[in-house]
Amino acid sequence: MGEAVFKEIGQNIVLHRRLRGINQINCAAKAGIGVGMLSKIERGIGVEKVPLATYIKIAEALNLSFFDLLRRTEVTVKSICVSKKK
């Protein structure tokens, strides 16, 4: 997979995490991974060798399927942040 795909998956994780009001610490704990690892995955940086099982654990922590993380969404993380400030 290309770098753009990893970044998009990471953005989807951030989107779904924020929609559910879950911070990185709690999401990482539910997924059984470190916060630093979750942060890297969300940014799509240095994740070429992250096992698929890790992405599945993150999806499960967010009550999603792995395939939900692959889907493009119409809502953006930026729009969520803006709507929360209102």
N, C-alpha and C positions, 0 to 999 in steps of 0.2 A: 504494500500500500504506500501511496505517496504521502509526503508531508502534509499536503492540503487535507487529505482524508483524516489524518490524526488530529489536525487542528479543528476540523468540523466536528468530529466526535467529541473532542474536549469542550467545544462550545456548547454542544447539546447537553453534556453532563452539567455544565454550569447552569444552563437554562433550566433544566429539570430540577436541579438542586435548589436553585433560588425560587422557582415556582412553588416548591414544597416548604420553603422557609428553613432549609437545612444548611447549616454552615459546614465548612470543609472538615472541621474536627469531628463532628458527629457523623458525617458521611463516611469519612475514612475509617472511623471506628466500626461502623456498621458493616463496611466492606472488608474489614480485617487487614487494612493496609495503612501505611504511614501517611501523614498529612503531606509530607514532602512529595511522595509518590503521586498522590491525588493532584497536587498542584501542578506537577509536571505533565500529568495526563491531561488535565484541563487546558493547559497551554499548548499541548501537542509537541512538547520539547523532549527530545531524548527518549522517546517511547517505542522505538522500533522493535525492541526486544521484550516489551511488556507482554506477558502471556495473555491469551484470549480469556482465560479464566479470571484474570483480574478485572477486565472490562465487564464480564458477566457478574462478578461480585458487586461491582459499583452499580450496575443496572438493578440488581436485586435489592441493594440498599435503598434505591430510589423507587422501589416497587414498579420497575419497568422490565421489559424484556431487552435482551441485548440488541435486538433489531430496532427498538425504539431509539437507541443511541445513534443508529445509522441514518435514521430518517431526517430529511431536511424539514425545518419548521419555518412557519411564517413569522413567528414571534422571535424577536432578537433579545439577547441579554440586555442590550442598551435600553430597549423599550421597557423592560421590566424594571430596571433601575430608575428610569424617569417616572414611571407610573407609581412607584413606591414613595417617591419624594413628594407627590401631590397631596 
